[in-house]
Each structure stands twice: as C-alpha cells, then as structure tokens.
Amino acid sequence: MREMVPPPRHRHAGGPPVDPRFRRRWAEARRAEGRRRLRVLVTLLCVMALLGGLLGLLHSPLMRVRNVIVEGNAHTPRARVLVAADLTGRPATLMIDAGSERQRLAVEALPWVANVSFATHWPWTVVITVKERAPVAVVDAAGGTDVVDETGRVLALTKTLEGFPALPVVDGALSAPPGDRILPAPPGDEVQLEELLATATAVPPALSQRHLQLAYVAGVGLEAHVGSAKALILLGDTSSMPTKLAVLEELVTTVGLGNYTEVDLTVPQRPALTPLSN
C-alpha cells in the first residue's frame, strides 16, 4: 500500500510547527473582524452624515417659524407678545431657536405677564401660552391712577375702571410706569404699602363693587370708606383681616353705614358702631 504522507507543517521562527488548517481559520477570523469593523465604520459615517444633514436642515430657512399662536393674553396685545418674543418674522426665527431664555424673559417683562411658556409644533408652528397677573386694586397715586397686582406691579394706567372689575382704591403711593412697582408716598413706608396691598387682595368681590377705599394713617393703622358713605371704618393692623372684611361686608349689606360716623372693626368679634349725633 501507498504510505500516507501528512501535510507539511510550517514552523514559526523559533517555535513549534503550525497546522495549515489553523492558519486558515486565523486568516478567516481576521478577515471577519475586518469586515465587522468596516461595517461599524460605515454605519458611524452614515449616522454622522444623517445627523449633519438633520442639523443643517434645522438651521436652514426651510425650518423658520411660520405660524405663531398666542393664548391667555386677555390684556396683552398679540403684537406686543410677538415683538417681545422676537417672532415677528423679520428676520425669520428658526424653530430650533424659539422659546429661548431671552425670549421668555422679554415676554415676562410685559406689564400684565406673570409667566410664559413656549411649545414648538413641528414643522413650522410655535404656541406661546401667557399667564397674566390678576389686578387687585386701583392706586390713587400722585402722578396718575394705576391698576396694580398684589405685589404692587403696575399693570395699566387708567382714568376709569371701565374694562376692569370693580376694585378697591388704595391711597398712599407714587405712580409708576406699567411694568414697574409703585412706591410709598411720603411719609408712608414700604411696610405700610405692603399692608395696604395685602388688605386690598383680601377684599371680597361684593365689597369691592361698593367702591371700597383704603388708606393707612400713622398711629391708627388701616382705615376705609365705602362708597359715598361718610362713616370712617377702622381696621387697625392686618391681623384677622379676612374676618374684619367679612364683618364689614355683612354690615354694609344688612345694616348700612349711612347712619354712622365710625365703625370700629379692630376687634371684629365686637364691632363698635358710632351713630350720627342728632
């Protein structure tokens, strides 16, 4: 019989011989690893190209803001919101830039605006939602008549209450431009003004509609008048103020103040009424 001759074995320099079958497997493994790395590289390049194209698209004129919806702006004109938000279209704002911190702060600087939010509805619409401040008083101030919120921020200048709900009138402040805060008129101070505004905020709507007027008198505290009645209403400090105002509302509604010169509500559980002298 013919003798079988084993396949030749290769030797590494200074090492044992290597079976050719193992060499083929190693070569195939290296080629497979190379193909895998090539696929990963091609995938990464495709992803980078896609992201680059998407980023370029987002910054292209095709993705500019085309529609703006403004909600909640009962007292703030839409045009003023758009100008403050820099969304007038000149130059066109990109969708990706809408709702920046700068735009939000600019809109919130408008007199009536308490806070604002931006929502992007791709591809071309931005929705601006405004939450406005609530007016609590009309300040009969030196230099003008201001509608203010509970913090004393001036929402509007007015000569009448037309267009506003009936609000209590507060004396003892200096007029300020819309968007600024009123200051106490001398000799009053900041604490007295804050007490006046806190009292105005607590006034029930039904009592406000009767043209309640509030003032602060040094050494006495808070005083009030209701409508054309001459009765002086002593409220004192701000303690138990909701109770004092509730008692005053009940007296105005059920008793009337026309026959009294003074109503002392500093202790609301024991109101003291001083009748007109005959």
C-alpha positions, 0 to 999 in steps of 0.5 A, spaced: 500 500 500 501 507 498 504 510 505 500 516 507 504 522 507 501 528 512 501 535 510 507 539 511 507 543 517 510 550 517 514 552 523 514 559 526 521 562 527 523 559 533 517 555 535 513 549 534 510 547 527 503 550 525 497 546 522 495 549 515 488 548 517 489 553 523 492 558 519 486 558 515 481 559 520 486 565 523 486 568 516 478 567 516 477 570 523 481 576 521 478 577 515 471 577 519 473 582 524 475 586 518 469 586 515 465 587 522 469 593 523 468 596 516 461 595 517 461 599 524 465 604 520 460 605 515 454 605 519 458 611 524 459 615 517 452 614 515 449 616 522 454 622 522 452 624 515 444 623 517 445 627 523 449 633 519 444 633 514 438 633 520 442 639 523 443 643 517 436 642 515 434 645 522 438 651 521 436 652 514 430 657 512 426 651 510 425 650 518 423 658 520 417 659 524 411 660 520 405 660 524 405 663 531 399 662 536 398 666 542 393 664 548 391 667 555 393 674 553 386 677 555 390 684 556 396 683 552 396 685 545 398 679 540 403 684 537 406 686 543 407 678 545 410 677 538 415 683 538 417 681 545 418 674 543 422 676 537 417 672 532 415 677 528 418 674 522 423 679 520 428 676 520 425 669 520 426 665 527 428 658 526 424 653 530 430 650 533 431 657 536 424 659 539 422 659 546 429 661 548 431 664 555 431 671 552 425 670 549 421 668 555 424 673 559 422 679 554 415 676 554 415 676 562 417 683 562 410 685 559 406 689 564 400 684 565 405 677 564 406 673 570 409 667 566 410 664 559 411 658 556 413 656 549 411 649 545 414 648 538 409 644 533 413 641 528 414 643 522 413 650 522 408 652 528 410 655 535 404 656 541 406 661 546 401 660 552 401 667 557 399 667 564 397 674 566 397 677 573 390 678 576 389 686 578 387 687 585 386 694 586 386 701 583 392 706 586 390 713 587 397 715 586 400 722 585 402 722 578 396 718 575 391 712 577 394 705 576 391 698 576 396 694 580 397 686 582 398 684 589 405 685 589 404 692 587 406 691 579 403 696 575 399 693 570 395 699 566 394 706 567 387 708 567 382 714 568 376 709 569 375 702 571 371 701 565 374 694 562 376 692 569 372 689 575 370 693 580 376 694 585 378 697 591 382 704 591 388 704 595 391 711 597 398 712 599 403 711 593 407 714 587 405 712 580 409 708 576 410 706 569 406 699 567 411 694 568 414 697 574 412 697 582 409 703 585 412 706 591 410 709 598 408 716 598 411 720 603 411 719 609 408 712 608 413 706 608 414 700 604 411 696 610 405 700 610 404 699 602 405 692 603 399 692 608 395 696 604 396 691 598 395 685 602 388 688 605 386 690 598 387 682 595 383 680 601 377 684 599 371 680 597 368 681 590 361 684 593 365 689 597 369 691 592 363 693 587 361 698 593 367 702 591 371 700 597 377 705 599 383 704 603 388 708 606 393 707 612 394 713 617 400 713 622 398 711 629 391 708 627 393 703 622 388 701 616 382 705 615 376 705 609 370 708 606 365 705 602 362 708 597 359 715 598 358 713 605 361 718 610 362 713 616 370 712 617 371 704 618 377 702 622 381 696 621 387 697 625 393 692 623 392 686 618 391 681 623 384 677 622 383 681 616 379 676 612 374 676 618 374 684 619 372 684 611 367 679 612 364 683 618 364 689 614 361 686 608 355 683 612 354 690 615 354 694 609 349 689 606 344 688 612 345 694 616 348 700 612 353 705 614 349 711 612 347 712 619 354 712 622 360 716 623 365 710 625 365 703 625 370 700 629 372 693 626 379 692 630 376 687 634 371 684 629 368 679 634 365 686 637 364 691 632 363 698 635 358 702 631 358 710 632 351 713 630 350 720 627 349 725 633 342 728 632 
